[in-house]
Amino acid sequence: MSTVDDRDDEIGMRAAEWVARLDGSPLADNEKRALRCWLEDDPDHRAAFEEAASTWRDLSQLRLDPGPLRGLTPVRRRTSPARRAIRIGAFIGLLLLGTGFARYYFGDLWLLATADYRTSPGEVRTVTLADGSSVELGPASAIAIDFNDTERRVKFLAGEVFFSAMPRDAREPRPFVVEAAGGTTTALGTQFAIEEEGNGAEVLAIEHQVTVAFQRGTETQDVVLSPGEQVRYAPESGMGRVRTRDIDAATAWRRGLLVFDGTRLRHVVETLNRYQHSHIVILDDTLAERRVSGVLATNDLHDAIDTITAELGIRARSIYPLITVLY
């Protein structure tokens, strides 16, 4: 067997071991760190882990309820090679369909494995970190903690998070830094919020100031935000311009409300998708840039699609409970 095949087998076995371990008791902190390091060490590790996790889940479901796969149970009569090939093809097709559905419905398995704290769609959770800082995670959000002797670093992985950082003083000299979408936000004060937007991030200063820095190529772009100021950055566009934002409206999700004021439909959909397992998809890029205004209660979003389609004069089709298409 070739060296490449040996390596692939070793990675696959290691991924299977991690998946089986995750299905047992919760991981200890040192195990979480070991898994995170292994996943980040090589892109092939993450791909193997996702494949093993999806297959594990699919096979568990099949064990409980084989459903249409009962027909694949061997029978006594001899099966022709052609019929056997058809059955094997059907089995593989169903497994692939189940794998795709699991990834679509349950989210990014890498996030599930590497996050120290995460929330499910529609869930809001507040955690207190080792230094006393408070972190409020919005729905479908995730962070990883990486404190060391020189800094208090938090890795923002997904969603929307409100940070109340313990200020630096003689007892706590380490800076509080949040890493998100290739950029960093350093607390000069205490409170700020970060929200995922596309493949970038939006940072809003809430109390005192924060420094936002983003490395684009060889150029480092940075800006200091005061309360009520917000900036977005992304790999393709770099650091955007500083804008003012109503803090109460921007953080209304903490009070069970979503406030949209001339917000791009693309961002509205990204936000709504964090509150439900089913997903909303926009078929047209032009439509995605149209603006939406309104206030929605997060505990009752059943009429959200009707509100959006009525305001924009567009249509929607749903395949419950998987997907809603706007067009």
C-alpha positions in Angstrom: 0.0 0.0 0.0 1.3 3.5 -0.8 2.4 6.0 1.7 -0.5 8.3 0.7 -3.0 5.5 1.3 -1.5 4.8 4.7 -1.7 8.4 5.6 -5.4 8.6 4.5 -6.2 5.5 6.5 -4.5 6.9 9.6 -6.4 10.2 9.3 -9.7 8.3 8.7 -9.1 6.1 11.8 -8.2 9.1 13.9 -11.3 11.0 12.8 -13.5 8.0 13.6 -11.9 7.8 17.1 -12.8 11.5 17.7 -16.3 11.1 16.5 -16.9 8.0 18.7 -15.4 9.9 21.6 -17.7 12.9 21.0 -20.7 10.5 21.1 -19.8 9.6 24.7 -19.4 11.7 27.8 -18.5 15.5 27.3 -14.9 16.2 26.4 -12.5 17.5 29.1 -10.8 20.8 28.4 -7.5 19.2 27.5 -9.4 16.9 25.0 -11.1 19.9 23.4 -7.8 21.5 22.9 -6.3 18.4 21.5 -9.2 18.0 19.0 -9.0 21.6 18.0 -5.3 21.4 17.4 -5.8 18.2 15.3 -8.5 19.8 13.2 -6.6 23.0 12.6 -3.3 21.2 11.8 -4.4 20.0 8.3 -7.5 20.6 6.1 -7.7 16.9 5.5 -8.3 16.3 9.2 -11.4 18.5 9.2 -12.7 16.9 6.0 -12.2 13.4 7.4 -13.9 14.4 10.7 -16.9 15.9 8.9 -17.3 12.7 6.8 -16.9 10.4 9.8 -19.4 12.4 11.9 -22.0 12.5 9.2 -21.6 8.8 8.5 -21.8 8.0 12.3 -25.1 10.0 12.6 -26.6 8.4 9.5 -25.7 4.9 10.6 -27.1 5.5 14.0 -30.4 6.6 12.5 -30.4 3.6 10.2 -29.9 1.3 13.1 -32.9 2.7 14.9 -35.2 2.8 11.9 -33.9 1.3 8.6 -36.9 2.6 6.8 -36.6 2.0 3.0 -33.3 0.3 3.5 -35.1 -2.8 4.9 -35.3 -3.9 1.3 -31.5 -4.3 1.3 -31.6 -7.1 3.8 -30.0 -10.2 2.2 -32.5 -12.8 1.1 -31.9 -16.5 0.6 -32.3 -16.5 -3.2 -29.3 -15.7 -5.3 -29.1 -12.1 -6.3 -27.8 -11.2 -9.8 -24.7 -8.9 -10.0 -26.8 -6.2 -11.7 -29.5 -6.2 -9.0 -26.8 -6.2 -6.3 -25.1 -3.2 -8.0 -28.5 -1.3 -8.1 -29.1 -2.0 -4.4 -25.6 -0.9 -3.5 -26.0 2.3 -5.5 -29.3 3.0 -3.8 -27.8 2.5 -0.4 -24.9 4.8 -1.2 -27.2 7.4 -2.6 -29.4 7.4 0.5 -26.3 7.7 2.7 -25.1 10.7 0.7 -28.5 12.3 0.8 -28.6 11.7 4.6 -25.1 13.2 5.0 -26.0 16.3 3.0 -29.2 16.8 5.1 -27.3 16.3 8.4 -24.8 19.0 7.5 -27.5 21.3 6.2 -29.8 20.8 9.2 -27.3 20.6 12.1 -24.7 23.1 10.8 -20.9 23.1 10.6 -19.5 20.1 12.4 -16.2 21.8 12.8 -17.9 24.5 14.9 -19.6 21.8 17.0 -16.2 20.2 17.7 -14.0 23.3 18.3 -16.3 25.7 20.1 -16.0 26.0 23.9 -19.4 27.7 24.0 -22.1 27.6 21.4 -25.8 28.0 21.0 -28.5 26.3 18.9 -30.7 28.1 16.5 -33.1 30.4 18.5 -31.1 30.0 21.8 -29.5 32.8 23.7 -26.9 32.0 26.4 -24.7 34.1 28.8 -21.4 32.7 30.1 -18.8 34.0 32.5 -15.2 33.6 31.5 -12.3 32.7 33.8 -11.3 36.4 34.1 -14.8 37.5 35.1 -15.7 38.8 31.6 -19.3 38.2 30.6 -20.2 36.9 27.1 -23.7 36.7 25.7 -24.1 34.5 22.7 -27.0 35.1 20.3 -28.6 32.2 18.4 -26.5 29.8 16.4 -23.3 31.4 17.7 -20.0 30.0 18.8 -16.7 31.0 20.5 -13.5 29.4 21.5 -11.4 30.5 24.5 -7.6 30.9 24.1 -6.4 32.7 27.3 -2.6 32.6 27.9 -0.1 34.5 30.0 0.1 37.6 27.7 -3.5 38.1 26.5 -7.1 37.0 26.9 -8.0 35.9 23.4 -11.4 34.8 22.3 -12.0 33.3 18.9 -15.4 34.4 17.4 -16.5 31.5 15.3 -20.1 32.3 14.2 -23.3 34.2 14.9 -23.6 37.4 17.1 -21.9 37.9 20.5 -22.1 40.7 23.1 -18.9 41.1 25.1 -18.6 42.7 28.5 -14.8 42.5 29.1 -13.2 43.0 32.5 -11.1 46.1 32.1 -7.3 45.9 32.4 -5.9 47.0 35.7 -3.0 46.1 38.1 -4.6 42.7 38.8 -5.4 42.0 35.2 -2.8 43.5 32.9 -3.6 41.2 29.8 -5.5 42.8 26.9 -8.9 41.4 26.0 -8.8 40.5 22.2 -11.5 38.9 20.0 -10.4 37.3 16.8 -13.0 37.2 14.1 -13.0 36.7 10.3 -9.3 37.5 10.0 -9.5 40.6 12.1 -9.1 41.5 15.8 -11.0 43.7 18.2 -9.2 44.9 21.3 -11.2 46.2 24.2 -10.0 49.6 25.4 -13.1 49.8 27.6 -15.6 47.1 28.3 -18.7 46.5 26.1 -18.8 45.8 22.4 -20.6 43.4 20.0 -19.5 41.4 17.0 -21.8 40.0 14.3 -21.0 37.7 11.5 -21.9 39.1 8.0 -21.1 37.0 5.0 -17.5 36.1 5.2 -16.7 39.2 7.2 -17.7 40.7 10.6 -19.3 43.9 12.0 -18.0 45.4 15.2 -20.0 47.8 17.3 -18.6 49.8 20.2 -21.1 50.1 23.1 -19.3 51.3 26.1 -15.9 53.1 26.0 -13.7 52.3 22.9 -12.4 49.4 21.0 -9.6 49.1 18.4 -10.4 47.1 15.3 -7.6 45.8 13.1 -7.6 43.9 9.9 -4.7 42.5 7.8 -5.4 42.7 4.1 -2.4 41.4 2.1 0.6 43.3 3.4 -1.5 46.2 4.6 -2.7 46.5 8.2 -5.9 48.6 8.5 -7.1 49.7 11.9 -9.6 52.1 13.5 -10.7 53.1 17.0 -14.4 53.0 17.6 -16.3 55.1 20.1 -19.7 54.1 21.6 -22.4 53.9 18.8 -19.8 53.5 16.0 -19.7 50.4 13.9 -17.4 49.1 11.2 -17.5 46.1 8.9 -14.5 44.3 7.4 -14.2 41.4 5.0 -11.4 39.8 3.0 -12.6 41.1 -0.4 -13.3 44.7 0.6 -11.0 45.3 3.6 -12.0 47.7 6.3 -15.1 49.6 5.6 -16.1 53.1 6.7 -17.1 53.9 10.2 -20.8 54.4 10.6 -23.0 55.4 13.5 -25.6 52.9 14.8 -28.4 53.0 17.3 -27.1 50.8 20.1 -30.6 49.9 21.4 -31.7 48.7 17.9 -28.5 46.9 17.2 -28.7 44.9 20.5 -32.4 44.4 20.6 -31.9 40.7 20.1 -30.9 40.6 23.8 -34.5 41.8 24.6 -36.2 39.3 22.2 -36.6 41.7 19.2 -35.0 42.0 15.8 -35.0 45.6 14.5 -34.3 46.2 10.8 -34.0 49.8 9.5 -33.2 49.8 5.8 -31.2 46.6 6.2 -30.1 44.6 3.1 -32.3 41.6 2.6 -29.2 39.4 2.5 -28.3 40.4 6.1 -32.0 40.0 7.2 -32.0 36.4 5.9 -28.6 35.6 7.6 -30.1 36.9 10.9 -33.4 34.9 10.5 -31.5 31.7 9.7 -29.9 31.9 13.1 -33.3 31.6 14.7 -34.5 28.4 13.0 -33.3 25.1 11.7 -35.0 25.6 8.3 -33.1 28.0 6.0 -34.2 30.9 3.8 -32.5 31.2 0.5 -32.5 34.2 -1.9 -32.3 33.2 -5.6 -31.4 36.6 -7.0 -28.4 38.7 -6.0 -30.2 41.9 -6.9 -33.0 41.0 -4.6 -30.5 40.3 -1.9 -29.4 43.9 -1.9 -32.9 45.3 -1.5 -33.7 47.0 1.8 -36.1 45.9 4.6 -37.4 47.7 7.6 -39.5 46.3 10.5 -39.5 45.0 14.0 -39.9 41.3 14.7 -40.3 39.3 18.0 -37.8 36.5 18.1 -40.2 34.2 19.9 -42.7 34.4 17.0 -41.1 34.6 13.5 -43.8 32.6 11.7 -45.0 35.8 9.9 -41.5 37.1 9.1 -41.6 35.7 5.5 -45.1 37.2 4.9 -43.9 40.5 6.2 -40.8 40.5 3.9 -42.7 39.4 0.8 -45.5 42.0 1.4 -43.0 44.8 1.9 -40.8 44.0 -1.1 -43.6 42.7 -3.4 -41.8 39.3 -4.0 -42.8 35.7 -3.7 -41.8 32.8 -1.5 -42.0 29.0 -1.8 -41.4 26.6 1.1 -40.5 23.0 1.4 -41.3 22.5 5.1 -39.4 22.1 7.3 -36.2 22.4 5.2 -36.1 25.5 3.1 -37.9 28.7 2.0 -36.9 30.3 -1.3 -37.4 34.0 -1.9 -37.7 35.1 -5.5 
